[in-house]
Each structure stands twice: as structure tokens, then as C-alpha cells.
Amino acid sequence: LIKQPETWLISRDQLVAEVKGIYAGLGMFESKWIAVENAHNCPTNKLNDEQWQALIALHRVLLHEHHNFFLASQHPSASPALRKLVLKYA
């Protein structure tokens, strides 16, 4: 018998608030990434190791936030409208 991970109950209102918060964070991180990308898009601007590490860390955060958005919107307690958000914002 395989032990299942412990889960917590969440109300639909809490889930909607969680998805909204994640989406707001996505917008913030995407804006930051665009600003960094535009600043270093010029061929004469070469990134040093520290800047590369910061850019990679920002990509990692974006990936994790997108994953969190997907997981929260596909939660078993999610309404059909909440589940469709992934398709709307894909």
C-alpha cells in the first residue's frame, strides 16, 4: 500500500484568491523579465556571470509561477470557469 501525500481542504473562494495572487505575481515577474531582456538585448551589452545567474533565476521563478498557476487552476475544488483559465491565458 502506497501512502498518499497529505492534502488540505480549500474553499472555492480561497482557491480563486490563490489563482488571482499567482496571476498577479506572473504579471510582475514577466514585466521584470521583459525589462531585463530589453536592457540586455543590444549586441554591445554582454552579460557577465552574475547577470546570467540573475536571468536564469528569473526564468526559474517564471517557470515555477506558471506551474503553480496551472496546478491551482486545475485543483479538484476548482470551478469549470477557473479550470478554463489555463486555456484563456495560454
DSSP file (Angstrom, degrees, kcal/mol; ACC not computed):
  #  RESIDUE AA STRUCTURE BP1 BP2  ACC     N-H-->O    O-->H-N    N-H-->O    O-->H-N    TCO  KAPPA ALPHA  PHI   PSI    X-CA   Y-CA   Z-CA
    1    1 A L              0   0    0      0, 0.0     2,-0.5     0, 0.0     0, 0.0   0.000 360.0 360.0 360.0 128.0    0.0    0.0    0.0
    2    2 A I        -     0   0    0      1,-0.0     2,-0.3     0, 0.0     0, 0.0  -0.789 360.0-125.7 -94.3 128.4    1.4    3.4   -1.1
    3    3 A K        -     0   0    0     -2,-0.5     3,-0.1     1,-0.1    -1,-0.0  -0.563  23.5-135.9 -74.4 130.7    0.9    6.2    1.4
    4    4 A Q        -     0   0    0     -2,-0.3     3,-0.1     1,-0.1    -1,-0.1  -0.579  26.2-100.1 -84.5 147.7   -0.8    9.2   -0.3
    5    5 A P        -     0   0    0      0, 0.0     2,-0.2     0, 0.0    -1,-0.1  -0.341  43.7-100.5 -65.6 150.3    0.5   12.7    0.4
    6    6 A E        -     0   0    0     -3,-0.1     2,-0.3    -2,-0.0    -3,-0.0  -0.503  43.1-166.5 -71.6 136.4   -1.4   14.7    3.0
    7    7 A T        -     0   0    0     -2,-0.2     2,-0.4    -3,-0.1    -3,-0.0  -0.894  10.3-141.7-124.4 156.4   -3.8   17.3    1.4
    8    8 A W        -     0   0    0     -2,-0.3     2,-0.2     2,-0.0     0, 0.0  -0.893  22.4-114.6-116.4 146.7   -5.7   20.2    2.9
    9    9 A L        -     0   0    0     -2,-0.4     2,-0.4    68,-0.0     0, 0.0  -0.551  32.4-171.9 -76.7 143.5   -9.2   21.3    2.0
   10   10 A I        -     0   0    0     -2,-0.2     2,-0.1     4,-0.0    -2,-0.0  -1.000  19.1-126.5-137.9 137.3   -9.6   24.7    0.4
   11   11 A S     >  -     0   0    0     -2,-0.4     4,-2.3     1,-0.1     5,-0.2  -0.360  26.9-112.7 -77.6 162.6  -12.7   26.6   -0.4
   12   12 A R  H  > S+     0   0    0      1,-0.2     4,-2.7     2,-0.2     5,-0.2   0.892 119.1  53.4 -62.2 -38.4  -13.5   27.8   -3.9
   13   13 A D  H  > S+     0   0    0      2,-0.2     4,-2.3     1,-0.2    -1,-0.2   0.911 109.6  47.5 -63.5 -41.7  -13.1   31.4   -2.7
   14   14 A Q  H  > S+     0   0    0      2,-0.2     4,-2.3     1,-0.2    -1,-0.2   0.896 112.5  50.2 -64.3 -39.4   -9.7   30.6   -1.2
   15   15 A L  H  X S+     0   0    0     -4,-2.3     4,-2.6     2,-0.2    -2,-0.2   0.907 109.8  49.5 -66.5 -42.5   -8.7   28.9   -4.5
   16   16 A V  H  X S+     0   0    0     -4,-2.7     4,-2.6     1,-0.2    -2,-0.2   0.924 111.7  49.3 -61.8 -44.2   -9.9   31.9   -6.6
   17   17 A A  H  X S+     0   0    0     -4,-2.3     4,-2.3     1,-0.2    -2,-0.2   0.896 111.0  50.5 -61.8 -40.1   -7.9   34.2   -4.4
   18   18 A E  H  X S+     0   0    0     -4,-2.3     4,-2.5     2,-0.2    -2,-0.2   0.928 111.4  47.1 -63.3 -46.2   -4.8   32.0   -4.7
   19   19 A V  H  X S+     0   0    0     -4,-2.6     4,-2.6     1,-0.2    -2,-0.2   0.906 112.0  50.6 -64.1 -41.6   -5.1   31.9   -8.5
   20   20 A K  H  X S+     0   0    0     -4,-2.6     4,-2.4     2,-0.2    -1,-0.2   0.912 111.3  48.7 -62.0 -42.2   -5.5   35.7   -8.7
   21   21 A G  H  X S+     0   0    0     -4,-2.3     4,-2.1     2,-0.2    -2,-0.2   0.907 112.0  48.0 -64.0 -42.3   -2.4   36.1   -6.5
   22   22 A I  H  X S+     0   0    0     -4,-2.5     4,-2.3     2,-0.2    -2,-0.2   0.918 111.8  50.2 -63.8 -42.8   -0.4   33.8   -8.6
   23   23 A Y  H  X S+     0   0    0     -4,-2.6     4,-2.1     1,-0.2    -2,-0.2   0.895 109.1  51.1 -64.8 -39.9   -1.5   35.5  -11.8
   24   24 A A  H  X S+     0   0    0     -4,-2.4     4,-2.0     1,-0.2    -1,-0.2   0.911 110.4  49.9 -62.4 -41.7   -0.6   39.0  -10.4
   25   25 A G  H  X S+     0   0    0     -4,-2.1     4,-2.7     1,-0.2     5,-0.2   0.881 107.2  54.8 -63.3 -38.5    2.8   37.6   -9.5
   26   26 A L  H  X S+     0   0    0     -4,-2.3     4,-2.8     1,-0.2     5,-0.2   0.928 107.5  49.6 -60.1 -45.1    3.2   36.3  -13.0
   27   27 A G  H  X S+     0   0    0     -4,-2.1     4,-2.1     1,-0.2    -1,-0.2   0.904 111.7  48.7 -60.7 -41.7    2.5   39.7  -14.5
   28   28 A M  H  X S+     0   0    0     -4,-2.0     4,-2.1     2,-0.2    -2,-0.2   0.935 114.3  44.2 -64.2 -47.4    5.0   41.3  -12.2
   29   29 A F  H  X S+     0   0    0     -4,-2.7     4,-2.5     1,-0.2    -2,-0.2   0.868 112.6  52.0 -68.6 -35.4    7.8   38.7  -13.0
   30   30 A E  H  X S+     0   0    0     -4,-2.8     4,-2.5    -5,-0.2    -1,-0.2   0.903 109.7  49.7 -66.6 -39.8    7.0   38.9  -16.7
   31   31 A S  H  X S+     0   0    0     -4,-2.1     4,-2.2    -5,-0.2    -2,-0.2   0.912 112.1  48.1 -62.5 -42.4    7.3   42.7  -16.7
   32   32 A K  H  X S+     0   0    0     -4,-2.1     4,-2.4     2,-0.2    -2,-0.2   0.917 111.6  49.9 -63.9 -43.2   10.6   42.4  -14.8
   33   33 A W  H  X S+     0   0    0     -4,-2.5     4,-3.0     1,-0.2    -2,-0.2   0.915 110.0  50.5 -62.7 -43.3   11.9   39.8  -17.3
   34   34 A I  H  X S+     0   0    0     -4,-2.5     4,-2.8     2,-0.2     5,-0.2   0.909 110.4  50.1 -61.5 -42.4   10.9   42.0  -20.3
   35   35 A A  H  X S+     0   0    0     -4,-2.2     4,-1.9     2,-0.2    -1,-0.2   0.918 113.6  45.0 -62.5 -43.6   12.7   45.0  -18.7
   36   36 A V  H  X S+     0   0    0     -4,-2.4     4,-1.5     2,-0.2    -2,-0.2   0.920 113.8  50.1 -65.5 -43.6   15.9   42.9  -18.1
   37   37 A E  H  < S+     0   0    0     -4,-3.0     3,-0.2     1,-0.2     4,-0.2   0.915 111.5  47.8 -62.2 -44.3   15.7   41.4  -21.6
   38   38 A N  H >< S+     0   0    0     -4,-2.8     3,-0.9     1,-0.2     4,-0.3   0.870 109.1  54.4 -65.3 -36.7   15.3   44.8  -23.3
   39   39 A A  H 3< S+     0   0    0     -4,-1.9     3,-0.2     1,-0.2    -1,-0.2   0.813 118.2  34.6 -66.8 -29.8   18.2   46.2  -21.3
   40   40 A H  T 3< S+     0   0    0     -4,-1.5    -1,-0.2    -3,-0.2    -2,-0.2   0.185  90.1  95.8-111.6  16.6   20.5   43.5  -22.5
   41   41 A N    <   +     0   0    0     -3,-0.9    -1,-0.1    -4,-0.2    -2,-0.1   0.664  58.7  99.5 -81.9 -16.1   19.1   43.0  -26.0
   42   42 A C  S >  S-     0   0    0     -4,-0.3     3,-1.5    -3,-0.2    -3,-0.0  -0.517  77.9-131.6 -71.9 135.1   21.7   45.2  -27.6
   43   43 A P  T 3  S+     0   0    0      0, 0.0    -1,-0.1     0, 0.0    -3,-0.0   0.753 106.1  57.7 -60.9 -22.9   24.6   43.3  -29.2
   44   44 A T  T 3  S+     0   0    0      1,-0.1     2,-0.9     2,-0.0    -3,-0.0   0.679  89.7  82.1 -81.5 -15.8   27.1   45.5  -27.4
   45   45 A N    <   -     0   0    0     -3,-1.5     2,-0.4    -5,-0.0    -1,-0.1  -0.783  64.4-174.5 -91.0 103.5   25.7   44.7  -24.0
   46   46 A K        -     0   0    0     -2,-0.9     2,-0.3    -5,-0.0    -5,-0.1  -0.813  22.4-124.0 -98.7 139.3   27.3   41.4  -22.9
   47   47 A L        -     0   0    0     -2,-0.4     2,-0.1    -7,-0.1    -7,-0.0  -0.607  18.7-142.6 -82.1 137.4   26.1   39.7  -19.7
   48   48 A N     >  -     0   0    0     -2,-0.3     4,-2.4     1,-0.1     5,-0.2  -0.381  36.7 -92.2 -86.2 176.6   28.6   38.9  -17.1
   49   49 A D  H  > S+     0   0    0      1,-0.2     4,-2.3     2,-0.2     5,-0.2   0.880 126.0  51.4 -59.1 -40.5   28.3   35.7  -15.0
   50   50 A E  H  > S+     0   0    0      1,-0.2     4,-2.1     2,-0.2    -1,-0.2   0.901 110.3  48.6 -65.3 -40.5   26.3   37.4  -12.2
   51   51 A Q  H  > S+     0   0    0      2,-0.2     4,-2.4     1,-0.2    -1,-0.2   0.888 110.5  51.5 -67.1 -38.6   23.8   38.8  -14.7
   52   52 A W  H  X S+     0   0    0     -4,-2.4     4,-2.6     2,-0.2    -2,-0.2   0.922 109.4  50.3 -62.1 -43.2   23.4   35.4  -16.4
   53   53 A Q  H  X S+     0   0    0     -4,-2.3     4,-2.4     1,-0.2    -2,-0.2   0.896 110.8  49.2 -62.1 -40.2   22.7   33.9  -13.0
   54   54 A A  H  X S+     0   0    0     -4,-2.1     4,-2.2     2,-0.2    -1,-0.2   0.902 111.9  48.6 -65.5 -40.8   20.1   36.5  -12.2
   55   55 A L  H  X S+     0   0    0     -4,-2.4     4,-2.2     2,-0.2    -2,-0.2   0.898 111.9  48.7 -66.2 -40.7   18.4   36.0  -15.6
   56   56 A I  H  X S+     0   0    0     -4,-2.6     4,-2.3     2,-0.2    -2,-0.2   0.902 110.6  51.3 -64.8 -41.2   18.4   32.2  -15.1
   57   57 A A  H  X S+     0   0    0     -4,-2.4     4,-2.3     2,-0.2    -2,-0.2   0.896 109.2  50.8 -63.1 -39.6   16.9   32.7  -11.6
   58   58 A L  H  X S+     0   0    0     -4,-2.2     4,-2.3     2,-0.2    -2,-0.2   0.900 109.8  49.8 -65.1 -40.7   14.2   34.9  -13.0
   59   59 A H  H  X S+     0   0    0     -4,-2.2     4,-2.6     2,-0.2    -2,-0.2   0.900 109.4  52.5 -62.1 -40.5   13.4   32.3  -15.7
   60   60 A R  H  X S+     0   0    0     -4,-2.3     4,-2.5     2,-0.2    -2,-0.2   0.920 109.1  48.8 -62.5 -44.0   13.2   29.7  -12.9
   61   61 A V  H  X S+     0   0    0     -4,-2.3     4,-2.7     2,-0.2    -1,-0.2   0.920 111.1  50.8 -62.0 -43.8   10.7   31.8  -10.9
   62   62 A L  H  X S+     0   0    0     -4,-2.3     4,-2.5     1,-0.2    -2,-0.2   0.918 110.5  49.1 -60.4 -43.5    8.6   32.3  -14.0
   63   63 A L  H  X S+     0   0    0     -4,-2.6     4,-2.2     1,-0.2    -1,-0.2   0.930 112.9  46.9 -61.4 -45.9    8.5   28.6  -14.7
   64   64 A H  H  X S+     0   0    0     -4,-2.5     4,-2.7     2,-0.2    -2,-0.2   0.891 111.8  50.6 -64.8 -39.8    7.6   27.8  -11.1
   65   65 A E  H  X S+     0   0    0     -4,-2.7     4,-2.5     2,-0.2    -1,-0.2   0.900 110.3  49.4 -66.8 -40.1    4.8   30.5  -11.1
   66   66 A H  H  X S+     0   0    0     -4,-2.5     4,-2.4     2,-0.2    -2,-0.2   0.911 112.2  49.1 -62.8 -40.8    3.4   29.2  -14.4
   67   67 A H  H  X S+     0   0    0     -4,-2.2     4,-2.8    -5,-0.2    -2,-0.2   0.923 110.9  49.2 -64.3 -44.1    3.4   25.7  -12.9
   68   68 A N  H  X S+     0   0    0     -4,-2.7     4,-2.8     2,-0.2     5,-0.2   0.895 110.0  52.1 -61.4 -40.3    1.7   27.0   -9.7
   69   69 A F  H  X S+     0   0    0     -4,-2.5     4,-2.3     2,-0.2    -2,-0.2   0.927 111.6  46.8 -61.3 -45.1   -0.9   28.8  -11.8
   70   70 A F  H  X S+     0   0    0     -4,-2.4     4,-1.3     2,-0.2    -2,-0.2   0.946 114.0  47.0 -61.8 -49.2   -1.6   25.6  -13.7
   71   71 A L  H  < S+     0   0    0     -4,-2.8     3,-0.3     1,-0.2    -2,-0.2   0.920 114.1  46.7 -61.3 -45.0   -1.8   23.4  -10.5
   72   72 A A  H >< S+     0   0    0     -4,-2.8     3,-1.1     1,-0.2    -1,-0.2   0.900 112.4  49.4 -66.1 -40.0   -4.1   25.9   -8.7
   73   73 A S  H 3< S+     0   0    0     -4,-2.3    -1,-0.2     1,-0.2    -2,-0.2   0.716 113.6  47.0 -73.5 -18.3   -6.4   26.3  -11.7
   74   74 A Q  T 3< S+     0   0    0     -4,-1.3    -1,-0.2    -3,-0.3    -2,-0.2   0.232  81.4 135.2-104.6  12.6   -6.7   22.5  -12.1
   75   75 A H    X   -     0   0    0     -3,-1.1     3,-2.1     1,-0.1    -3,-0.1  -0.269  68.7-116.1 -58.7 145.7   -7.3   21.8   -8.4
   76   76 A P  T 3  S+     0   0    0      0, 0.0    -1,-0.1     0, 0.0    -4,-0.0   0.777 116.7  53.6 -56.7 -26.2  -10.2   19.3   -7.8
   77   77 A S  T 3  S+     0   0    0    -66,-0.1   -62,-0.1     2,-0.0    -2,-0.1   0.527  85.2 116.2 -84.5  -5.5  -12.1   22.0   -6.0
   78   78 A A    <   -     0   0    0     -3,-2.1   -66,-0.1     1,-0.1    -5,-0.1  -0.337  66.4-123.1 -69.7 142.9  -11.8   24.4   -8.9
   79   79 A S     >  -     0   0    0    -67,-0.1     4,-2.2     1,-0.1     5,-0.2  -0.358  29.5-105.0 -74.4 162.9  -15.0   25.5  -10.8
   80   80 A P  H  > S+     0   0    0      0, 0.0     4,-1.5     0, 0.0    -1,-0.1   0.882 122.7  54.0 -57.1 -37.9  -15.2   24.9  -14.5
   81   81 A A  H  4 S+     0   0    0      1,-0.2     4,-0.5     2,-0.2     3,-0.1   0.906 108.5  48.4 -63.7 -40.9  -14.6   28.6  -15.1
   82   82 A L  H >4 S+     0   0    0      1,-0.2     3,-1.0     2,-0.2     4,-0.4   0.884 108.5  54.3 -66.6 -38.3  -11.4   28.5  -13.1
   83   83 A R  H >< S+     0   0    0     -4,-2.2     3,-0.7     1,-0.2     4,-0.4   0.819 103.3  57.0 -64.4 -30.7  -10.2   25.4  -14.9
   84   84 A K  T 3X S+     0   0    0     -4,-1.5     4,-2.1     1,-0.2     3,-0.4   0.609  83.2  85.1 -77.8 -11.7  -10.7   27.2  -18.3
   85   85 A L  H <> S+     0   0    0     -3,-1.0     4,-2.6    -4,-0.5    -1,-0.2   0.854  82.4  60.2 -58.9 -34.6   -8.3   30.0  -17.3
   86   86 A V  H <4 S+     0   0    0     -3,-0.7     4,-0.3    -4,-0.4    -1,-0.2   0.913 108.2  43.9 -60.4 -41.9   -5.3   27.9  -18.4
   87   87 A L  H >4 S+     0   0    0     -3,-0.4     3,-0.7    -4,-0.4    -1,-0.2   0.887 112.7  52.7 -69.4 -38.5   -6.7   27.8  -21.9
   88   88 A K  H 3< S+     0   0    0     -4,-2.1    -2,-0.2     1,-0.2    -1,-0.2   0.894 118.7  34.3 -64.3 -40.5   -7.6   31.5  -21.8
   89   89 A Y  T 3<        0   0    0     -4,-2.6    -1,-0.2     1,-0.2    -2,-0.2   0.228 360.0 360.0-102.1  13.7   -4.1   32.6  -20.8
   90   90 A A    <         0   0    0     -3,-0.7    -1,-0.2    -4,-0.3    -2,-0.1   0.486 360.0 360.0 -72.3 360.0   -2.1   30.0  -22.7
